[in-house]
Amino acid sequence: MPQLVGRFRTLPEYPLATIPQRKRELIARGVDVIDLGAGDADLAPPPKAVEALVNAAQKPAMSRYGFGLGLVAYREAISAWMTKRFGVRFDPFTEIVPLIGSKEGIAHLAFAYLEPGRIAIIPEPGYNAYQGGALLASGEPYRYALRPRTDFLVDLDEIPSETLHRTRVLYLNYPNNPTAAVAPRDYLEHVVARCRELDILLVYDNAYSELAFDGYVPPSIFEIDGARDVAIEFHSLSKTYNMTGWRCGWAAASPEICSVLTKVKSFTDTGQFMAVQAAGVAAIESYDAFVPGNVATFKARRDAAVDAFRAAGFSCDVPRATMYLWIALPDGIPSALFADRLLDDEGVVVMPGSGFGVGGEGFFRISFIVAPERIAEAANRAGRVLASMGVEVG
Ligand SMILES: Cc1ncc(COP(=O)(O)O)c(C=O)c1O
């Protein structure tokens, strides 16, 4: 077999890669497994989306290649929604790129902007597609640890100027996976201004823009003056509509930036199944009828999670957005060891902070993907593991 290339060998293990197999083994042994791992809820998508998929799948024209253009109605629905939701207008044909889930777009974009010697600032803990794209494009990652000290924000002023001058891409994701942090508007203004000065592409991942609680309304980066010159924003139907497996997302940006991503994609895929895009239209059009109820379900799960994990002896902030709780571990308990113990001894899947990069050590993440009672039961079991490890470590 030919030797693998260096850039492939720089890829770490994908954190979720081994969990499905370990889960299967535990279930086969009769363990009552509670999976709070992936951001992949057990909830149903909008019925209108399912109906639209069924109808569209019966039309032969939908079975043909979508190519880059895809279903025009999907582009138009996205554009109308962006205007209604954020007050910003994007031309459906030149300023929107339909994606096969936002992950592929995020990862593919790096091929156009990174190469050896060009830096990508990668927040850690963070979504793994940022480093995946950067490493596969042979870019140079600059890993910035997201810690409570900066409210889990990337403080560009802490990064050496030599690094900033070689940086071409900055990945930001607020509301944030996994920390659940949100970004204040003045922070975003500062970042946009710095990216303009330094000629850095701001890749703003807004996958959780619609999962927010207690009156918090996450902004689009394009609500910030000057963002059109430097930013591309990624959106997804995955979390908003419980449609993770459907692979439906999009990017919004200036025609110049969109055409770059479109060109890369024209060599790597031939468009999402158009029946899925038709379902995407139905999902977006059901926003008012569907999303508030779905958010209320996640809020009930969030409240249950905060109460139960605090009662079990953990400390965590109350998240204002996302479907995650970022839970601190006492000093001296490595997050990977804790997560292993929790799975092996108690059958609970959580994500160790270290799996999201070194900055994530000292925390673990749970997702609000099962009912409140199951989350509470998982917290109880986690409390038992914490108590047993606390004794050993102490
Ligand atoms: C921060 C973030 N961005 C993007 C995605 C990808 O979503 P999609 O299903 O659209 O690929 C996820 C999925 O977990 C995520 O957490």
The ligand as a Gaussian input file, in Angstrom:
#p B3LYP/6-31G(d) Opt

LIG

0 1
 C      -20.824000      24.034000      15.547000
 C      -21.373000      23.149000      14.499000
 N      -21.297000      23.522000      13.233000
 C      -21.760000      22.756000      12.233000
 C      -22.330000      21.542000      12.507000
 C      -22.723000      20.677000      11.339000
 O      -24.026000      20.612000      11.093000
 P      -24.548000      19.910000       9.773000
 O      -25.411000      18.797000      10.251000
 O      -25.301000      20.988000       9.050000
 O      -23.395000      19.439000       8.969000
 C      -22.429000      21.092000      13.820000
 C      -22.983000      19.770000      14.112000
 O      -22.897000      19.247000      15.181000
 C      -21.934000      21.922000      14.842000
 O      -21.991000      21.560000      16.122000

